[in-house]
Amino acid sequence: MLANIHLKKILLIFIFSILSLNALPQTESPSGGFRNRIFTGGNIGLQFGNQTIIEVAPIVGYRITEKLSAGLGAKYLYYRYKDAFINYSTDIYGGSVFTRYLITENLFAHLEYEILNLEIYDDLLRTFRRDNITSVFAGGGYRQMLGTRSSINIMLLYNLNESRHSPYQNPIIRIGFGIGF
């Protein structure tokens, strides 16, 4: 319980830190100093109905070269399932490390390693317990620039480490945004 509270605080601090990076002055030159190589973004997901999912997944990255970048991501999901027989809800949280390579101006390859902490059903104990689940994503995406330093990104990824406890089903489609990219 105490670890859960600390992780939520860390996640909130991380989100506010990323949002504050957008307030830094930016220039048109992508090859300038350290600040001009940093980008932020992520995605927000909402699904309502019998299955409710609310997702917040910010990222922060660094352009190593004009084509190669790497970064970190955080993820929080609120999951709830409710029908006539079941009323279940849980929090899922974790982080990831990723790298992207621009193949063309708009197409990129994406590789990511993610660890999520979530509740899984333990068949032996016949109850839920929290565990860390890892995923390795490989795929690519399309980047549509919305200005000189912002974009919307659509990715098609495959979880190469899919297991019965994985919260994802292949293929995974992500739609997100980038600022400073």
C-alpha positions as CSV (number, residue, x, y, z in Angstrom):
1,M,0.0,0.0,0.0
2,L,2.8,2.4,0.9
3,A,4.7,1.6,-2.2
4,N,1.6,2.2,-4.3
5,I,1.2,5.7,-2.8
6,H,4.9,6.5,-3.4
7,L,4.7,5.4,-7.1
8,K,1.6,7.6,-7.6
9,K,3.5,10.6,-6.2
10,I,6.5,9.8,-8.4
11,L,4.2,9.5,-11.5
12,L,2.5,12.9,-10.7
13,I,5.9,14.6,-10.3
14,F,7.1,13.1,-13.6
15,I,4.0,14.3,-15.4
16,F,4.4,17.8,-14.1
17,S,8.1,17.8,-14.9
18,I,7.4,16.9,-18.5
19,L,4.6,19.5,-18.8
20,S,7.0,22.2,-17.5
21,L,9.6,21.3,-20.2
22,N,7.1,22.7,-22.7
23,A,7.5,26.2,-21.1
24,L,11.2,26.3,-22.0
25,P,12.1,28.7,-24.8
26,Q,12.5,26.8,-28.1
27,T,14.2,27.9,-31.3
28,E,13.7,26.8,-34.9
29,S,17.1,25.1,-35.1
30,P,16.8,21.4,-34.2
31,S,20.6,21.0,-34.0
32,G,21.1,23.7,-31.3
33,G,21.9,23.0,-27.7
34,F,20.7,20.4,-25.2
35,R,17.2,21.9,-24.8
36,N,16.6,21.8,-28.6
37,R,17.2,18.1,-28.7
38,I,14.6,17.3,-25.9
39,F,11.1,16.3,-26.9
40,T,8.0,15.4,-24.9
41,G,4.7,14.0,-25.6
42,G,2.8,10.8,-25.0
43,N,-0.8,9.7,-25.2
44,I,-4.1,9.8,-23.3
45,G,-6.6,7.0,-23.7
46,L,-10.3,6.9,-22.7
47,Q,-12.7,4.0,-23.0
48,F,-16.1,3.8,-21.3
49,G,-18.8,1.2,-21.0
50,N,-18.7,-2.2,-19.3
51,Q,-15.0,-2.0,-19.6
52,T,-13.6,1.5,-18.5
53,I,-10.0,2.3,-19.2
54,I,-8.4,5.7,-18.5
55,E,-4.7,5.9,-19.6
56,V,-2.1,8.6,-19.1
57,A,1.3,7.9,-20.7
58,P,3.7,10.8,-20.9
59,I,7.2,10.5,-22.5
60,V,10.4,12.5,-22.6
61,G,13.1,11.9,-25.1
62,Y,16.4,13.1,-26.5
63,R,17.4,13.3,-30.2
64,I,20.8,11.7,-30.3
65,T,21.2,12.4,-34.0
66,E,18.8,13.9,-36.6
67,K,17.4,10.4,-37.1
68,L,18.0,8.5,-33.8
69,S,16.3,9.3,-30.5
70,A,15.8,7.6,-27.2
71,G,13.7,8.3,-24.2
72,L,11.7,7.3,-21.1
73,G,8.0,6.9,-20.6
74,A,5.6,6.5,-17.6
75,K,2.2,4.9,-17.7
76,Y,-0.8,4.9,-15.5
77,L,-4.1,3.0,-16.3
78,Y,-7.3,2.9,-14.3
79,Y,-9.1,-0.3,-15.3
80,R,-12.7,-1.2,-14.3
81,Y,-14.9,-4.0,-15.5
82,K,-18.6,-4.0,-14.5
83,D,-21.5,-6.2,-15.5
84,A,-24.3,-8.0,-13.8
85,F,-21.9,-10.5,-12.0
86,I,-18.6,-8.7,-11.8
87,N,-17.5,-5.3,-10.4
88,Y,-13.7,-5.1,-10.5
89,S,-11.3,-2.2,-10.7
90,T,-7.5,-1.8,-10.4
91,D,-4.6,0.6,-11.0
92,I,-1.9,-0.4,-13.4
93,Y,1.4,1.6,-13.5
94,G,4.9,1.4,-14.8
95,G,7.5,2.8,-17.1
96,S,9.4,2.2,-20.3
97,V,12.6,2.9,-22.2
98,F,12.3,3.4,-26.0
99,T,14.3,4.2,-29.1
100,R,13.1,5.5,-32.5
101,Y,14.8,5.8,-35.8
102,L,13.5,8.0,-38.6
103,I,13.5,6.1,-41.8
104,T,12.0,9.0,-43.8
105,E,10.7,12.4,-42.8
106,N,7.4,10.8,-41.7
107,L,8.1,7.0,-41.1
108,F,9.9,5.7,-38.1
109,A,10.9,2.4,-36.5
110,H,10.2,2.0,-32.8
111,L,11.6,-0.4,-30.1
112,E,10.5,-0.3,-26.5
113,Y,11.0,-2.2,-23.2
114,E,8.2,-1.7,-20.7
115,I,7.5,-2.9,-17.1
116,L,4.0,-2.6,-15.7
117,N,2.9,-3.4,-12.1
118,L,-0.6,-4.9,-12.2
119,E,-2.9,-7.4,-10.5
120,I,-2.9,-10.9,-11.9
121,Y,-5.0,-13.9,-10.9
122,D,-3.0,-16.5,-8.9
123,D,-4.5,-19.9,-9.8
124,L,-2.9,-21.6,-6.7
125,L,-4.1,-19.0,-4.2
126,R,-7.4,-18.3,-6.0
127,T,-7.0,-14.6,-5.5
128,F,-5.4,-11.5,-7.2
129,R,-1.8,-10.5,-6.4
130,R,0.4,-7.7,-7.8
131,D,3.2,-8.6,-10.1
132,N,5.5,-6.9,-12.6
133,I,4.9,-7.8,-16.3
134,T,7.5,-7.0,-19.0
135,S,6.7,-6.3,-22.6
136,V,9.1,-5.8,-25.6
137,F,7.4,-3.8,-28.4
138,A,8.7,-3.6,-31.9
139,G,7.1,-1.9,-34.9
140,G,6.9,1.4,-36.6
141,G,4.8,4.5,-37.0
142,Y,3.8,7.5,-39.1
143,R,4.6,11.0,-37.9
144,Q,2.4,13.9,-39.2
145,M,4.0,17.3,-38.4
146,L,1.5,19.8,-37.1
147,G,4.0,22.7,-37.1
148,T,7.8,23.0,-37.0
149,R,8.1,21.4,-33.6
150,S,5.0,19.3,-32.9
151,S,3.5,16.2,-34.4
152,I,0.8,13.5,-34.1
153,N,2.1,10.0,-34.2
154,I,0.4,6.7,-35.1
155,M,2.2,3.5,-34.3
156,L,1.6,-0.2,-35.0
157,L,3.5,-2.3,-32.5
158,Y,3.8,-6.0,-31.6
159,N,4.5,-7.3,-28.1
160,L,7.3,-9.8,-28.6
161,N,7.0,-11.0,-25.0
162,E,3.2,-11.6,-24.9
163,S,2.0,-13.8,-22.1
164,R,-1.3,-14.7,-20.6
165,H,-0.9,-11.9,-18.0
166,S,-0.1,-9.2,-20.6
167,P,-2.6,-6.4,-20.7
168,Y,-2.1,-6.1,-24.5
169,Q,-3.3,-8.0,-27.5
170,N,-1.3,-7.9,-30.7
171,P,-1.3,-5.8,-32.7
172,I,-1.2,-2.7,-30.6
173,I,-2.2,0.6,-32.1
174,R,-1.1,3.8,-30.4
175,I,-2.0,7.4,-31.3
176,G,-0.1,10.1,-29.5
177,F,1.6,13.5,-29.8
178,G,5.1,14.9,-29.7
179,I,6.3,18.4,-28.9
180,G,9.8,19.4,-29.8
181,F,10.2,16.3,-32.0
